[in-house]
Amino acid sequence: MRILIVEDERPTAEDIKLLVEQILNKEITSIHIETTLDSAMLYLKEKPIDVLLLDLNLNAKDGFELLKQVVSHSFHTIVISANINRAIEAFEYGVLDFIPKPYNIERLKAAFQRLKSSHALDGHSIKYLSVKKGFEIKVIPLEEIRYFKSANIYVELHLQNDHTIIYDKSIKQLIPLLPSNYYRIHKSYIVDRDKIESIQSLGGGKYRVILKSGECLPVSRNKINQLKNIGV
């Protein structure tokens, strides 16, 4: 796992690094510290990472500016900050977790456990995803997405207006960011339970869901009981 810590106080950054090394041990491929917003942006342009640990107060600069630039990148962000009044805003941009300062090793452990579990952000009201389109960050409300379709290492967002936008996380990376009413009904599809009209048997052990929009999506056999249990 490749980790970047962005924290303007070097002793705090070193302490976080030590705790993360204790938690992940041999799972760490690399762990690096940057202490300024500008150096962090430069590092992210040059080096691929898996997890960003981000403070929001960086030498009087707003770490949230970095967050706005990285929300569409193919890694997860964990915010570690005393600015707890910004937690909701951060979650709406799709961060994996928000750890208030003062932090401790147990809270960090919980954050990395979220990274490894599905529906990691249950209980948080994520309202939209942000994707990079050209040189701009485009904010997409979840309610405007009909369904998600895997496209190799990326995900297609199929929108209500019939447009399709590419989100540059894999479907596996996307799942932990979504609220619990989103289900992976097939290896290639995620859909909001509230957008499903019914399940249809096609015979031969094959099924599909019919969305309220009229579209049909395939369903894996091992997902049928799960969907029936939630009242589809």
N, C-alpha and C positions, 0 to 999 in steps of 0.2 A: 504494500500500500504506500503510495507516494503522498506525503503530507506537507502542506505549507502552513506555517504559523505567521500571521500578520498581527503584530503587537508592538506598540511604540516603546514600551518599557522593557528593556532587555532582561532584567531579572525575572519579570513576570513571564516573558516569552520562554526563558530557559526553564522555569518551573513547569510550565505547561508541557514543554518538550519532554522533560523528565517523567512526568505523569503519563503522558501518551506512550512513551517507551515502556513503562511498566505495564500498561494495559494491553498493548498490542504485541510487544516483544518481537518475535520473529516474523510477524505479519508485516512489519515495516520494511519497505524497500528503500525509502529515503525520507528524511524529515529535515525541513529547511526553515529558517527564520528570516523574515523581512520586517523592518521596523518603520518603514514609511509607506505611504500610499503609492507614491510614484515608483518606488523600487518593487513593490508588490505587483503593480500593473505590468512592469517590464518583465518580471520573472514569469508571470502567467502567460505572456506572449511567447516566451522562449521555451518554457518547460511544461510538459504535461503533468498533471497531478490528479489524485483521486479524491482528496479531502482538503478543504480550506478551513482553517480555524481563524476566525476574523474578529478583531476588536473593532468597535465603531468609532472610537475616539483616537485618532492617529496624529499626534502632534498638531492639534487644533484643526486637523482636516477630518472630514466626515467619511468614515469607513464605509458608509452606506453608498458612497459614490462608486467604490469598488464593487460592492454587492450588485449594484445596478448593471455593471458591465459584465459580471460573471454569471448571472442567473441562467443564461442560456448555454453555458459551457458544460462539458460532459464530466463534471465532478460535483460532489456534494459540499455544501457549506454549513459549518456549525459556527454560530456567532457566540463569542464569549465577551460579555459586556456588562457594565454597570447601568447602561441606559435601558432599563427594563421597560420604559414607556414606549420603546420602539419595537418591542417583541412582535406585536401583532403585524406591524408593517413588514417586518422581516419575514414572518411566516407567509404573508401574502405573496412575497416574491419567491417562495419555494425553498427557503432554507430548511435544512434537515432538523436542526434543533437550535434553541436559544438558551445558553447557559448564563445565568446572572452571576456577576461577581459579588462577593467572593465565591469562587468555585471550589470544588474538592474532587478527589479522585473518583468517588462514587458517582457523582453527577456526570463526570466525563465518561465513566464506564457505561452509564445509561445511554449517553449520546451515541457511543460507538455501537452499542447493542441495537439501537434504532437503525443504524446504518446497515446492519445485517438482517433486519427483520422486514417483513412486508407490512404495508400500511403503517409505516413508522410514525406518521404524524396524526394518527387518530386523535380526535379531540381538538385539533387546531383547525380553524376556519380558513383554509387556503381558498382564496377566491379567484386567483388567476395564475397563469404561467407566463413567463417572459421569454421571448425568443429573439435571437439576433437576426435581423433581416437587413442585409447590406451593412451600412454603418449605423443603423438605428436599432434600438431596443423596442420591440413591439410587445405590448401587454395584451394577453388573450384571456378574457374571463372564462372560467371553466364552464359556465352555463352556455357559452356559445360553441362549445365543442360537442359534436354529435357522438363521436367515438375516436379512439386512438388505435392506430394500426402500426405494427412493427414494420420497419424498413431497414433491415440489417442492423447496423449500429445506431440508427436513428429511429424516430417515431414520427409518423404522419398524424397531424391534428386535422381531423375532418370537421369543418366548421358548419354552422347553421346556414351560412350564406353560400354553401357549396364550394368554397375555396378550401385548399389544402395547404397547410404550412408545415415545414419540417422543423422538428424540435430535436436538438442535437444531444439528447441523452438516449440511451437504449431503453427498451421497454422494461427491463429489469431495474434500471436506475430510476425510471419514472414512478414505478409502483409505490415506493416509500413516500413519495411527495404528495400522493393523492388522498383525499378523505376516504373514510371507510365505506361509503356508498358506491365506490368504484370497484368493479370486479374484473379480474382477468378471466374472461370467459373462454379463452382459447390462447394458445401460445403466441398468437399474433394480434389479439384484440383485447382492449380494455373498454368498458362501457359503464356509464352511470346507471345504477339499478333503476332510477326513476325514469329513464328514457326507454326502458324495455316494456313493450306491450304484452308479449307472450312468447312461449317456447313452442316450437313446432317439431314434431318427429318426422323425419324423412324416410324412415325405414332403414333396415340394415344397420342399426345402431348409430345412425347419424342424426344430428339435431341442428337446429338453428334458432336464433332469437329473431323476433320481428320487433323492430324499434317503432316507437310512436310516429317516427318520420316516414315509416313504410319500408325502410331499408331492412335487409336481412343479413345477419352475420353468423358465421359458423360457431358452434359451441362444442368444446371437447366433452366426451362422454363423462369424464371424471368431474366435470363441473355442473352436471345436471342436478344432482341432489343438492348441491350448495345453493343453486339458484331457486330450487323449489322450496328450500328451507327458509329463504328470505321472502317468500311469497310471490315469486314471479309466476 
